[in-house]
Amino acid sequence: MPKKAPKKSKSARKASKPAKASTPKLAVKPKQAADAAVARVSISLTVNGKHCAVSVEPRLLLVELLREQLDLTGTHVGCDTTYCGACTVLMNGASVKSCTVFAVQADGSEILTVEGLEKNGQLHPIQKAFGDSFGLQCGYCTPGLMLSTYQLLSQNAKPSEKDIRKAIAGNTCRCTGYQNIFKAIQLAAQSAKGA
């Protein structure tokens, strides 16, 4: 019968195990990491006729600035890809999809949102026309459609149906079938002529 090997003590067993390779650790200073994450940029813009000076992260979208920091929630987020147009605002008179414009890109710009259409408690003719013509249903797309209409009518006071279709091609409505939207835009154009 073969002899058993004598038992090793705990310290002897530890010493006989191969040493583990140590993994180098990254030197991360929490304060520096936090500072880098919140590097902010000061911007100045005019929103609905009011001057705003804010400090934003460079990655902040214009729609997030409007909704979350300026509390202008009429501008909606629908698709985040510019497809639906619910986030449409006017920047220096041109319609833009604010879900794909960085807030820093709007520095020095004049922004108009749906809240800026109303003056002194009176609805803008476009807003009134959409209500009078039942040009909305759930209302989610309506602010973007109104701003696209505003841009259209500022450039073409008497748009044809083809002009209207082209102007709102970047705005998707999933509820109405568009017929009452066309009527609303035509009514807004007539109202603007009479004003």
N, C-alpha and C positions, 0 to 999 in steps of 0.2 A: 504494500500500500504506500502510495507516494505521500510525502510529507506536505502539509499545508504551509503556505507562505505565511510568515508572521504578519499580524495586523499592523498597519502603519498608524501612527498617531495623526490627529487632525492636521497639525501643522506640517507634517511630512506629506500628507495627501495634497494639501494646498500647494506646496512647493513643487510637487511633481506634475501639476497641471500646467499645460502650456499657457504662457502669458497672452492675454487678449490684446489685440492691437488697439491702441487708443485712437479715437476719432477726434480730429481737431474740431474745436468748437468755434463758431463764428462769434466775433466780438460785436454784439449788437447793443447799442446804447439806446434804451427805450426812449429817452427824451429826443434824440436825433431822429429816430424812426417816426415818432409822433409829429415832430416839426415838419419833416419831409412830406408827411401825408396831408398836412393842412396848409401847405404853401398857398397863400392867397394873393389875389391880384385885385387892385382897386380899379373899379370902372365907374364911369359916369354916363348916364343916359337919361333921356326924357321919356317917360311912360305916361300916356294919356294926358300930355300937357304939363306934367309935374316932373321937376328935376329929381333924379335919384342918384346918390353916390353910395355904392355898396362895395364890399370886399367879398370876392367869390373865389372858389377853387377853380383852376383853369378848366377842369373837366365838367363843370356845372353847365347843364343845358339851359337855354333861354326859357323854355317852358317851366323848368324847375325853379328858376329865379322868379318868374312871374307868379307861379302858384304858391310856392313854399316860402319865399322870402318877402314878396310884395303883396301876398294874399289876394291876387287877382285870379280867382278860380274859374272864371268864365272860359279861359283857354284850357281845353281838354287834352288829355293824353289818350290816344286811341291805339295806335299800332306801333309807335316808336320807329317807323321805317319811312315816313313821309307819304305813305299810301293813302291814308284815310282823310287827312286834312283837318281833323278835329283841333289840331294845335295851331292852325293858321293865324298869324298876326301880320300886321303891316310894319315893316322896318324901312324907314325913310320912304314911305309911300308904296313900297313893293311888297306883295304878299310873300311870306316865307313860312316854312314849316318849322316852328320853334322847337320841335323835338329833335331836330338835327342841326341846330345852330347853337354853338357854344355862347354862353352869356358874354364872355370876353370879346367875341366877334361883334357884339352889339355896342361896344364901348363907343361913346360919342353919337350914338344913333337916336332917332326918334321912333318910339314904338307905339303903335295903337292897338289896343285890345278891344274886345267887345264892350267892356265896361266904359271905354272912352267914347263910344258912339253917343251915349245918352248925355244930354247937356241940361243942367239946371232942373233936373227932375222930369225932363221931357224926352220921350223916346225919339230916337233918330227916325227919319222916314223909312229907312230900311228895316229897322226893328218893328215899326208899326205895320209895315207892309207884310212882313213874315207872319205876324199875328193875325192880321185881317184876312190874309189869303190862306190861312192854315198851312203855311209853308214849313211846318215843323210837326213832329210827332213826339218822339222821345226827347228831342232837344239836344242830344249829345253832339251832333254835327253842326247845329245851327250857328254857333259863334263863328266857326271857320267859314261857313257859307256866307254869313253876313259880311265878313271882312273881305272875302273874295268879291262879293257884290260891290262893296264900297270902292275897291280898287277899280273894278270894271266901270262903275258909273262916274268915277272921277276922270276917266280917260275917254269914255264914250257915253254921252248923255242919252243917246237913243239907240240902245243895242238891239240887234236882231236876235232871233232865237238861236241862230248859229253862234253869234258872239257870246250869248249867255252860256250856251253849252260849253264853249271853249273856256270861258272864264272860270267856270266851276268844275272843270274836268278833274282838278286835283282834290276835290272834296267828295267823299263817299257818304251817301245816306242809305241806310239799310231799311228804313221804315216807310218812306213816303212815296216812292216811285217817281219823284222829281216833278210831277206835273204842277203841284201847288207851289213848289219852289220856283219854277219858271214864272208862274203867275205873280208870285211875291216880288220877284226881281223886276218884272215889267211894271207892276204897280209902283214900286219904289222909284223907277225911272220917271214915271208919269208924275208922281208926287214931287220929285225933285224939280221937274220943269215948272210946276205950279208954285213952288216956293220962292 
